[in-house]
Amino acid sequence: MVFKQGCGWKACYDEERDLYTAQRGGLGSYHLYEITKEIFDGLEDGADDSDVYKQISEGRHLYMDVNDRCGPPYTVVFDDDYENLCPWANIISSGREWPDELTDAAVEIFESEKNNREQRRKKREEREKKD
């Protein structure tokens, strides 16, 4: 695995799976993303944090944990495979996990989560077939 990291972020290229992933965090939040080679190549230590966070956020959101004191802490799992996709990550979980229905609704409503729509719709179809 090849790693890049800076203040508040870390990215990984897994050569065996040809997979690029990243984590970013700060006060009160922690995020995991699947990113592209182009995003990975553009990440450099010492770059402006807001630029790096913006680049990483262009990837597909896998996981989010929020504990920002604006309400109770919560965790949103966008992709159930986040641990398999990011085995290197030091995953932070401080709150209650959102139910699938709420996560599905957020993915459909928020433009920032559009990269998860196809994956979440397939998961929802599978759940509905079981019911």
C-alpha positions in Angstrom: 0.0 0.0 0.0 1.2 3.5 -0.8 0.2 6.3 1.6 0.1 10.1 1.4 -0.9 12.2 4.4 -1.0 15.7 5.7 -2.7 17.6 8.5 -6.1 16.0 9.1 -6.0 13.6 6.1 -4.5 10.4 4.9 -4.9 8.7 1.5 -4.1 5.1 0.4 -3.4 3.4 -2.9 -3.9 -0.4 -2.6 -1.9 -1.8 -5.5 -3.3 -5.3 -5.2 -6.9 -4.1 -5.6 -6.1 -0.9 -7.7 -8.2 1.0 -5.1 -7.7 4.5 -3.9 -9.3 5.6 -0.6 -8.9 8.5 1.9 -9.9 9.6 5.3 -10.2 13.2 6.5 -11.2 14.6 9.8 -11.0 17.5 12.2 -12.8 18.7 15.2 -16.0 16.8 15.5 -16.0 14.9 12.2 -14.4 11.9 10.5 -15.0 10.8 6.9 -13.9 7.9 4.6 -13.9 8.2 0.8 -13.2 6.1 -2.2 -11.3 8.4 -4.5 -9.9 8.3 -8.0 -6.3 8.1 -9.1 -6.5 11.7 -10.2 -7.5 12.8 -6.8 -4.8 10.7 -5.2 -2.2 12.1 -7.5 -3.2 15.7 -6.7 -2.9 15.3 -2.9 0.3 16.7 -1.5 1.5 17.2 2.1 1.7 20.9 2.8 -1.2 21.8 0.5 -3.9 24.0 1.9 -6.2 21.9 4.1 -9.3 23.3 2.5 -8.1 22.4 -1.0 -7.2 18.9 0.1 -10.5 18.4 1.9 -12.3 19.7 -1.2 -10.4 17.2 -3.5 -11.1 14.3 -1.2 -14.7 15.2 -0.9 -15.1 14.8 -4.6 -14.8 11.0 -4.1 -17.5 8.6 -3.1 -18.4 9.1 0.6 -18.2 5.7 2.4 -18.5 6.6 6.1 -19.1 9.6 8.3 -19.0 10.2 12.0 -20.0 13.5 13.6 -19.6 14.6 17.1 -19.6 18.4 16.8 -21.5 19.3 20.0 -24.4 20.7 17.9 -26.5 17.7 18.8 -26.0 14.1 19.8 -23.2 12.3 18.0 -24.1 10.2 15.0 -22.6 7.8 12.4 -23.7 7.5 8.8 -22.6 4.4 6.8 -23.0 5.0 3.1 -21.3 1.8 2.1 -21.4 -1.3 4.3 -18.0 -2.4 2.9 -16.2 0.6 4.2 -14.0 -1.5 6.6 -13.0 -3.8 3.7 -12.3 -0.9 1.4 -10.3 1.0 4.1 -8.6 -1.7 6.2 -5.8 0.7 7.0 -8.0 3.4 8.5 -8.4 4.2 12.2 -12.1 4.4 12.1 -13.8 6.7 14.6 -17.3 6.0 15.8 -18.8 8.1 18.6 -22.6 7.9 18.1 -25.6 6.1 16.9 -25.7 4.8 13.4 -28.4 6.2 11.1 -30.9 3.6 9.9 -30.8 2.6 6.3 -34.0 4.4 5.4 -32.6 7.7 6.7 -29.2 7.2 4.9 -31.1 6.4 1.7 -33.2 9.6 2.0 -30.1 11.7 2.6 -28.3 10.2 -0.4 -31.3 11.0 -2.6 -31.7 14.6 -1.3 -28.2 15.9 -1.0 -26.2 16.6 -4.2 -23.0 16.0 -2.2 -24.0 12.3 -1.9 -24.9 11.7 -5.6 -21.9 9.3 -5.9 -23.7 6.9 -3.6 -27.1 6.8 -5.3 -26.5 3.8 -7.5 -25.0 1.7 -4.7 -27.7 2.7 -2.2 -30.5 2.1 -4.6 -29.2 -1.5 -5.3 -28.9 -2.1 -1.5 -32.5 -0.8 -1.0 -33.8 -3.1 -3.8 -32.1 -6.1 -2.1 -33.6 -5.2 1.3 -37.1 -4.9 -0.3 -36.8 -8.3 -2.0 -36.1 -9.9 1.4 -39.1 -8.3 3.0 
